[in-house]
């Protein structure tokens, strides 16, 4: 097993969600990712980091960082949105490929449907009924990226989207050929257990997002019926080791699977403390170092 650790702009509150403006300049974020001990980064929303390949390559090289992937949300539930989604994925994928990345993280248009935002963390079963349309969109985009750019696609389950719960993730995997980006925090807030996910679906896990979920805060968010964004502001995704995700067990399963790849450490924040992202980034890196991930 070899798990290499990266971070991402999302840990500085740089989201793909509409209406959330970045509060940090991209060069500060890259500086703090590197200074807190990570070897790679994701792209963040297209246009946040420089999109000129030679400029971005120089900035990453100067900090000793590798560009790994990018999170691309697509309205997969509507057939008429698939081609627009494919164009966006090809644009992002073209930049990734020029920087040496090998995969793209595809996701639903999470956070765009009010009812799914409202019920995040409290749903069970499956919301979506037309898996044929959804799966065709996923496979169409994945096949095009592979054929045109040589990129692999992993799918990111996510709270406040059509693929949130373990049941929905299972349906997605049964209806498509893509691998999974396992986000440990989202998996737990959606009612699952990340170690059990690896035991059952480990052969389909191609990429990792390390995130924790604080059970007491999660319980309060569910009890008070907080929506997804309110739950994030409340701190449902806590620093690694302070929540319910069993990272020791997780690493044990990854060793059993002989996982050789990246884990992107994420700490979704929507708070007012401007120093929190850098502080959490260092705390999370130190926690993983104590578990043997140098």
One Martini backbone bead per residue (centre of mass of N, CA, C, O) as a GRO file, in nm:
protein
  294
    1UNK     BB    1   0.096   0.036   0.022
    2UNK     BB    2   0.029   0.379  -0.124
    3UNK     BB    3  -0.028   0.690   0.033
    4UNK     BB    4  -0.093   0.999  -0.102
    5UNK     BB    5  -0.090   1.346  -0.010
    6UNK     BB    6  -0.352   1.585  -0.037
    7UNK     BB    7  -0.512   1.876  -0.138
    8UNK     BB    8  -0.760   2.159  -0.148
    9UNK     BB    9  -0.948   2.441  -0.202
   10UNK     BB   10  -1.199   2.348  -0.034
   11UNK     BB   11  -1.044   2.395   0.249
   12UNK     BB   12  -1.093   2.725   0.171
   13UNK     BB   13  -1.391   2.757   0.046
   14UNK     BB   14  -1.362   2.643  -0.258
   15UNK     BB   15  -1.641   2.629  -0.455
   16UNK     BB   16  -1.887   2.510  -0.699
   17UNK     BB   17  -2.092   2.674  -0.580
   18UNK     BB   18  -2.327   2.892  -0.608
   19UNK     BB   19  -2.252   3.207  -0.435
   20UNK     BB   20  -1.950   3.122  -0.350
   21UNK     BB   21  -1.692   3.317  -0.259
   22UNK     BB   22  -1.377   3.373  -0.256
   23UNK     BB   23  -1.137   3.449   0.029
   24UNK     BB   24  -0.886   3.347  -0.146
   25UNK     BB   25  -0.603   3.343  -0.289
   26UNK     BB   26  -0.443   3.114  -0.481
   27UNK     BB   27  -0.150   3.157  -0.374
   28UNK     BB   28  -0.217   3.109  -0.076
   29UNK     BB   29  -0.326   2.823  -0.101
   30UNK     BB   30  -0.072   2.692  -0.220
   31UNK     BB   31   0.118   2.771   0.006
   32UNK     BB   32  -0.044   2.617   0.237
   33UNK     BB   33  -0.036   2.338   0.123
   34UNK     BB   34   0.275   2.313   0.121
   35UNK     BB   35   0.344   2.408   0.423
   36UNK     BB   36   0.154   2.155   0.545
   37UNK     BB   37   0.257   1.878   0.366
   38UNK     BB   38   0.182   1.858   0.062
   39UNK     BB   39   0.196   1.710  -0.286
   40UNK     BB   40  -0.102   1.801  -0.369
   41UNK     BB   41  -0.377   1.898  -0.601
   42UNK     BB   42  -0.657   2.046  -0.689
   43UNK     BB   43  -0.821   2.278  -0.896
   44UNK     BB   44  -1.096   2.351  -0.871
   45UNK     BB   45  -1.257   2.583  -0.998
   46UNK     BB   46  -1.277   2.693  -1.298
   47UNK     BB   47  -1.048   2.978  -1.272
   48UNK     BB   48  -0.900   2.996  -1.005
   49UNK     BB   49  -0.679   2.884  -1.131
   50UNK     BB   50  -0.473   2.887  -1.361
   51UNK     BB   51  -0.527   2.808  -1.726
   52UNK     BB   52  -0.238   2.828  -1.799
   53UNK     BB   53  -0.025   2.578  -1.820
   54UNK     BB   54   0.253   2.726  -1.778
   55UNK     BB   55   0.172   2.879  -1.524
   56UNK     BB   56   0.075   2.646  -1.343
   57UNK     BB   57   0.329   2.475  -1.355
   58UNK     BB   58   0.517   2.681  -1.220
   59UNK     BB   59   0.359   2.707  -0.951
   60UNK     BB   60   0.375   2.409  -0.870
   61UNK     BB   61   0.681   2.360  -0.888
   62UNK     BB   62   0.764   2.579  -0.678
   63UNK     BB   63   0.592   2.391  -0.448
   64UNK     BB   64   0.585   2.075  -0.504
   65UNK     BB   65   0.326   2.020  -0.690
   66UNK     BB   66   0.050   1.812  -0.785
   67UNK     BB   67  -0.181   1.756  -1.031
   68UNK     BB   68  -0.470   1.543  -1.015
   69UNK     BB   69  -0.760   1.704  -1.030
   70UNK     BB   70  -1.125   1.745  -1.074
   71UNK     BB   71  -1.435   1.890  -0.990
   72UNK     BB   72  -1.734   1.789  -1.181
   73UNK     BB   73  -2.043   1.921  -1.223
   74UNK     BB   74  -2.352   1.746  -1.325
   75UNK     BB   75  -2.668   1.722  -1.484
   76UNK     BB   76  -2.759   1.387  -1.492
   77UNK     BB   77  -3.086   1.374  -1.479
   78UNK     BB   78  -3.059   1.537  -1.758
   79UNK     BB   79  -3.020   1.479  -2.084
   80UNK     BB   80  -2.996   1.787  -2.189
   81UNK     BB   81  -2.719   1.827  -1.998
   82UNK     BB   82  -2.485   1.640  -2.100
   83UNK     BB   83  -2.331   1.810  -2.318
   84UNK     BB   84  -2.256   2.042  -2.136
   85UNK     BB   85  -2.100   1.864  -1.938
   86UNK     BB   86  -1.894   1.760  -2.141
   87UNK     BB   87  -1.766   2.031  -2.212
   88UNK     BB   88  -1.665   2.091  -1.928
   89UNK     BB   89  -1.493   1.833  -1.893
   90UNK     BB   90  -1.305   1.888  -2.139
   91UNK     BB   91  -1.188   2.151  -2.043
   92UNK     BB   92  -1.068   2.047  -1.781
   93UNK     BB   93  -0.922   1.795  -1.897
   94UNK     BB   94  -0.722   1.947  -2.078
   95UNK     BB   95  -0.565   2.073  -1.844
   96UNK     BB   96  -0.492   1.822  -1.689
   97UNK     BB   97  -0.330   1.682  -1.912
   98UNK     BB   98  -0.109   1.910  -1.940
   99UNK     BB   99  -0.033   1.849  -1.615
  100UNK     BB  100  -0.047   1.512  -1.574
  101UNK     BB  101  -0.314   1.415  -1.528
  102UNK     BB  102  -0.548   1.109  -1.498
  103UNK     BB  103  -0.811   1.246  -1.356
  104UNK     BB  104  -1.171   1.275  -1.299
  105UNK     BB  105  -1.426   1.429  -1.099
  106UNK     BB  106  -1.746   1.318  -1.092
  107UNK     BB  107  -2.069   1.490  -1.052
  108UNK     BB  108  -2.325   1.614  -0.935
  109UNK     BB  109  -2.554   1.888  -0.893
  110UNK     BB  110  -2.491   1.984  -0.615
  111UNK     BB  111  -2.712   2.206  -0.445
  112UNK     BB  112  -2.962   2.267  -0.670
  113UNK     BB  113  -3.180   2.117  -0.494
  114UNK     BB  114  -3.369   2.207  -0.233
  115UNK     BB  115  -3.461   1.925  -0.125
  116UNK     BB  116  -3.173   1.802  -0.104
  117UNK     BB  117  -3.058   2.016   0.082
  118UNK     BB  118  -3.266   1.980   0.316
  119UNK     BB  119  -3.208   1.641   0.343
  120UNK     BB  120  -2.932   1.629   0.425
  121UNK     BB  121  -2.846   1.343   0.625
  122UNK     BB  122  -3.173   1.211   0.616
  123UNK     BB  123  -3.161   1.005   0.405
  124UNK     BB  124  -3.302   0.724   0.230
  125UNK     BB  125  -3.221   0.540  -0.011
  126UNK     BB  126  -3.393   0.650  -0.314
  127UNK     BB  127  -3.470   0.924  -0.518
  128UNK     BB  128  -3.405   0.801  -0.779
  129UNK     BB  129  -3.549   0.634  -1.079
  130UNK     BB  130  -3.372   0.726  -1.341
  131UNK     BB  131  -3.090   0.547  -1.411
  132UNK     BB  132  -3.049   0.547  -1.714
  133UNK     BB  133  -2.989   0.845  -1.767
  134UNK     BB  134  -2.767   0.883  -1.561
  135UNK     BB  135  -2.572   0.656  -1.658
  136UNK     BB  136  -2.533   0.759  -1.944
  137UNK     BB  137  -2.394   1.019  -1.863
  138UNK     BB  138  -2.154   0.899  -1.719
  139UNK     BB  139  -2.047   0.711  -1.948
  140UNK     BB  140  -2.022   0.924  -2.170
  141UNK     BB  141  -1.811   1.101  -2.029
  142UNK     BB  142  -1.602   0.883  -1.966
  143UNK     BB  143  -1.551   0.788  -2.260
  144UNK     BB  144  -1.466   1.062  -2.380
  145UNK     BB  145  -1.222   1.118  -2.195
  146UNK     BB  146  -1.067   0.864  -2.273
  147UNK     BB  147  -1.059   0.900  -2.588
  148UNK     BB  148  -0.956   1.216  -2.599
  149UNK     BB  149  -0.748   1.219  -2.311
  150UNK     BB  150  -0.691   0.961  -2.119
  151UNK     BB  151  -0.904   0.973  -1.891
  152UNK     BB  152  -1.017   0.909  -1.586
  153UNK     BB  153  -1.322   0.824  -1.402
  154UNK     BB  154  -1.468   0.943  -1.103
  155UNK     BB  155  -1.719   0.909  -0.856
  156UNK     BB  156  -1.898   1.152  -0.647
  157UNK     BB  157  -2.039   1.131  -0.376
  158UNK     BB  158  -2.310   1.353  -0.234
  159UNK     BB  159  -2.442   1.573  -0.054
  160UNK     BB  160  -2.720   1.715  -0.210
  161UNK     BB  161  -2.774   1.469  -0.404
  162UNK     BB  162  -2.857   1.187  -0.592
  163UNK     BB  163  -2.568   1.077  -0.466
  164UNK     BB  164  -2.560   0.994  -0.122
  165UNK     BB  165  -2.631   0.721  -0.048
  166UNK     BB  166  -2.548   0.397  -0.038
  167UNK     BB  167  -2.778   0.310  -0.228
  168UNK     BB  168  -2.711   0.512  -0.456
  169UNK     BB  169  -2.422   0.418  -0.502
  170UNK     BB  170  -2.488   0.131  -0.576
  171UNK     BB  171  -2.662   0.199  -0.821
  172UNK     BB  172  -2.443   0.345  -0.978
  173UNK     BB  173  -2.243   0.101  -0.994
  174UNK     BB  174  -2.453  -0.097  -1.135
  175UNK     BB  175  -2.502   0.118  -1.396
  176UNK     BB  176  -2.186   0.140  -1.414
  177UNK     BB  177  -1.812   0.163  -1.487
  178UNK     BB  178  -1.718   0.332  -1.267
  179UNK     BB  179  -1.542   0.467  -1.030
  180UNK     BB  180  -1.471   0.560  -0.692
  181UNK     BB  181  -1.503   0.841  -0.483
  182UNK     BB  182  -1.417   0.828  -0.156
  183UNK     BB  183  -1.601   1.006   0.090
  184UNK     BB  184  -1.592   0.979   0.424
  185UNK     BB  185  -1.780   1.209   0.524
  186UNK     BB  186  -2.022   1.174   0.333
  187UNK     BB  187  -2.076   0.881   0.402
  188UNK     BB  188  -2.152   0.932   0.700
  189UNK     BB  189  -2.373   1.156   0.670
  190UNK     BB  190  -2.539   0.935   0.485
  191UNK     BB  191  -2.510   0.655   0.681
  192UNK     BB  192  -2.228   0.536   0.667
  193UNK     BB  193  -1.928   0.320   0.629
  194UNK     BB  194  -1.610   0.330   0.513
  195UNK     BB  195  -1.505   0.048   0.578
  196UNK     BB  196  -1.745  -0.106   0.452
  197UNK     BB  197  -1.711   0.005   0.172
  198UNK     BB  198  -1.434  -0.127   0.121
  199UNK     BB  199  -1.525  -0.420   0.168
  200UNK     BB  200  -1.743  -0.409  -0.073
  201UNK     BB  201  -1.605  -0.168  -0.293
  202UNK     BB  202  -1.288  -0.165  -0.326
  203UNK     BB  203  -1.253  -0.239  -0.639
  204UNK     BB  204  -1.403   0.061  -0.708
  205UNK     BB  205  -1.177   0.224  -0.572
  206UNK     BB  206  -0.980   0.513  -0.717
  207UNK     BB  207  -1.037   0.733  -0.485
  208UNK     BB  208  -0.965   0.988  -0.225
  209UNK     BB  209  -1.151   1.141   0.050
  210UNK     BB  210  -1.048   1.292   0.343
  211UNK     BB  211  -1.305   1.287   0.592
  212UNK     BB  212  -1.491   1.406   0.863
  213UNK     BB  213  -1.750   1.317   1.122
  214UNK     BB  214  -1.951   1.466   1.361
  215UNK     BB  215  -2.188   1.307   1.547
  216UNK     BB  216  -2.319   1.533   1.723
  217UNK     BB  217  -2.362   1.735   1.497
  218UNK     BB  218  -2.518   1.549   1.310
  219UNK     BB  219  -2.754   1.499   1.506
  220UNK     BB  220  -2.838   1.797   1.528
  221UNK     BB  221  -2.891   1.847   1.228
  222UNK     BB  222  -3.115   1.635   1.209
  223UNK     BB  223  -3.299   1.732   1.437
  224UNK     BB  224  -3.304   2.047   1.316
  225UNK     BB  225  -3.307   2.042   1.001
  226UNK     BB  226  -3.054   2.100   0.852
  227UNK     BB  227  -2.897   2.194   0.598
  228UNK     BB  228  -2.617   2.154   0.430
  229UNK     BB  229  -2.489   2.440   0.477
  230UNK     BB  230  -2.551   2.448   0.780
  231UNK     BB  231  -2.382   2.198   0.853
  232UNK     BB  232  -2.111   2.308   0.765
  233UNK     BB  233  -2.115   2.557   0.952
  234UNK     BB  234  -2.144   2.365   1.216
  235UNK     BB  235  -1.914   2.121   1.169
  236UNK     BB  236  -1.958   1.826   1.052
  237UNK     BB  237  -1.667   1.872   0.925
  238UNK     BB  238  -1.405   1.768   1.086
  239UNK     BB  239  -1.129   1.699   1.204
  240UNK     BB  240  -0.918   1.464   1.197
  241UNK     BB  241  -1.009   1.243   1.470
  242UNK     BB  242  -1.301   1.401   1.569
  243UNK     BB  243  -1.467   1.158   1.465
  244UNK     BB  244  -1.614   0.853   1.317
  245UNK     BB  245  -1.382   0.791   1.149
  246UNK     BB  246  -1.186   0.498   1.079
  247UNK     BB  247  -0.861   0.533   0.995
  248UNK     BB  248  -0.731   0.271   1.081
  249UNK     BB  249  -0.929   0.084   0.931
  250UNK     BB  250  -0.890   0.213   0.655
  251UNK     BB  251  -0.585   0.145   0.624
  252UNK     BB  252  -0.622  -0.156   0.647
  253UNK     BB  253  -0.795  -0.188   0.389
  254UNK     BB  254  -0.593  -0.060   0.192
  255UNK     BB  255  -0.380  -0.276   0.239
  256UNK     BB  256  -0.549  -0.516   0.145
  257UNK     BB  257  -0.591  -0.369  -0.149
  258UNK     BB  258  -0.330  -0.225  -0.242
  259UNK     BB  259  -0.326   0.075  -0.236
  260UNK     BB  260  -0.223   0.309  -0.514
  261UNK     BB  261  -0.252   0.645  -0.413
  262UNK     BB  262  -0.470   0.903  -0.351
  263UNK     BB  263  -0.530   1.145  -0.081
  264UNK     BB  264  -0.770   1.391  -0.015
  265UNK     BB  265  -0.766   1.646   0.205
  266UNK     BB  266  -1.071   1.750   0.375
  267UNK     BB  267  -1.219   2.080   0.491
  268UNK     BB  268  -1.516   2.194   0.520
  269UNK     BB  269  -1.572   2.554   0.507
  270UNK     BB  270  -1.806   2.836   0.657
  271UNK     BB  271  -1.648   3.039   0.823
  272UNK     BB  272  -1.493   3.332   0.982
  273UNK     BB  273  -1.215   3.198   1.014
  274UNK     BB  274  -0.932   3.272   0.825
  275UNK     BB  275  -0.722   3.056   0.970
  276UNK     BB  276  -0.850   2.770   0.967
  277UNK     BB  277  -0.745   2.622   0.714
  278UNK     BB  278  -0.445   2.615   0.792
  279UNK     BB  279  -0.483   2.481   1.068
  280UNK     BB  280  -0.631   2.224   0.969
  281UNK     BB  281  -0.422   2.130   0.769
  282UNK     BB  282  -0.204   2.072   0.983
  283UNK     BB  283  -0.366   1.884   1.168
  284UNK     BB  284  -0.427   1.665   0.954
  285UNK     BB  285  -0.135   1.599   0.884
  286UNK     BB  286  -0.047   1.516   1.170
  287UNK     BB  287  -0.244   1.284   1.206
  288UNK     BB  288  -0.141   1.109   0.963
  289UNK     BB  289   0.149   1.083   1.060
  290UNK     BB  290   0.073   0.914   1.318
  291UNK     BB  291  -0.036   0.677   1.109
  292UNK     BB  292   0.218   0.668   0.880
  293UNK     BB  293   0.178   0.924   0.681
  294UNK     BB  294   0.443   1.078   0.501
   0.00000   0.00000   0.00000
